[in-house]
Amino acid sequence: MWYVRVTLAALVCSCLFGQNADPPRPQTAEDPKPQIRAIRDLGKLGSSSIAKLQPYLTDANVEIRVEAVKAIVEIGTQRSLDALLEAARDNDAEVQIRATDGLVNFYVPEYVKTGLSGSIRRVGTAIRGKFTDTNDQVIESYIQVRPEIITALGRLARGGSSMESRANAARAIGVLRGRAALDDLVAAIKSKDDLVIYESLVAIQKIRDPEAAPRISFLLRDLNERVQIAAIETTGLLQNKSAGADLRDVIERARTSKVRRAALGALAMLPDEGNRPVYTKYFTDKDDGMRAGAAEGFARLKNPADLKMLEDAFSAEKKMNPRLSLAFAVVAAGRNDMTEFSPLQYLVNTLNSKAYQGVAQPFLIELTRDPGVRRTIYGAFNNATRDEKILLGQILARSGDADSVKYLETLAADSDAEVAQEGLRSLKTLRARF
């Protein structure tokens, strides 16, 4: 009977549209296995088969649409992007998620293996997946993303079919530095869903547009600790000085030590002599994180009169995190020599520590914006270890100037292949900044 219905449909199409017209695609049979096998076979043929895979994206059966997206993502060439943009307009959450991860995967190879689509499953009609705890991926500044991709992701973040697909789109916007979708992210943080709000805040952090800062201030006292901390950190990173009073209030009224540390850390990013009493109060606090935050606050005041106090504290401090913050503060206050036991040398040496290089590197990025510190850092290349070369290259990519080019060119020609590759990437990033 099914064959008869299709034949009759074809006759009707012939009468209505003429013998040369393409008949409408027949509705999928109850068993989608033949089509799924066909899709998988087409996927093995590479980008030449994308035109044949695209019609499956409009199939009535969601299993077939999902399989088509998976095949197109697996092909992963530039020719896949238009098909994935079409899939991103689907009304099914799983199709949206897989299309989103596929779009990011073109710019960040292997992203689909760690993205949400790698853990996705259906529970009845609902979609479930586990977001990875690490959310620090972001493309290099010299990589240009097609504007229509950011537009599509913004649309999903604002109004995808499920909260998971919206949160996943927000994360993707952050990875791709999608500044054009900033309004969509701000709309997403009003969703009342903690996951969507959190991923949108992290994406706003990565985009680093200060104009967004006042638009998230209402979350500084959010009842969800994870969201509140993300909002506090975003406020600091975007240097919203108008939020100083709010942050001071949060420090005093914080429900947990995590929130208090985050609030002091954010306040430390807003250099203002009016914050000095807060930094002084917590400079000798029993909590390591509070001592570190206070030291960072003094660092950004850059007051030479604080140097002796900071040097004494650096010498006496035994805990690693506050000691690194104090090293940062001593250099910022005016001491930028690189003798054996100097604070600047201590920060560079810490680049060899897998556990703490992620703390030392941001401090050095900030410090090397000062030409005097940067010139001193150049001397570190003479006897640098492999890790130091790689991370110092990344630091100069973010904070260097025209005088940094020759040092990155030397790294790009290093005999160590990994050092050379990172040197070349850093050189591209530096030049993109220019």
Secondary structure, 3 states (H helix, E strand, C coil): CHHHHHHHHHHHHHHHHCCCCCCCCCCCCCCCHHHHHHHHHHHCCHHHHHHHHHHHHHCCCHHHHHHHHHHHHHHCCCCHHHHHHHHCCCCCHHHHHHHHHHHHHHHCCCHHHHCHHHCCEEECCEEECCCCCCCCCCCCCCCCCCHHHHHHHHHHHHHCCCHHHHHHHHHHHHHCCCHHHHHHHHHHCCCCCHHHHHHHHHHHHHHCCHHHHHHHHHHCCCCCHHHHHHHHHHHHHCCCHHHHHHHHHHHHHCCCHHHHHHHHHHHCCCCCHHHHHHHHHHCCCCCHHHHHHHHHHHHHHCCHHHHHHHHHHHHHCCCHHHHHHHHHHHHHCCCCCCCCCCHHHHHHHHHHCCCCHHHHHHHHHHHCCCHHHHHHHHHHHHHCCHHHHHHHHHHHHHHCCHHHHHHHHHHHCCCCHHHHHHHHHHHHHHHHHC
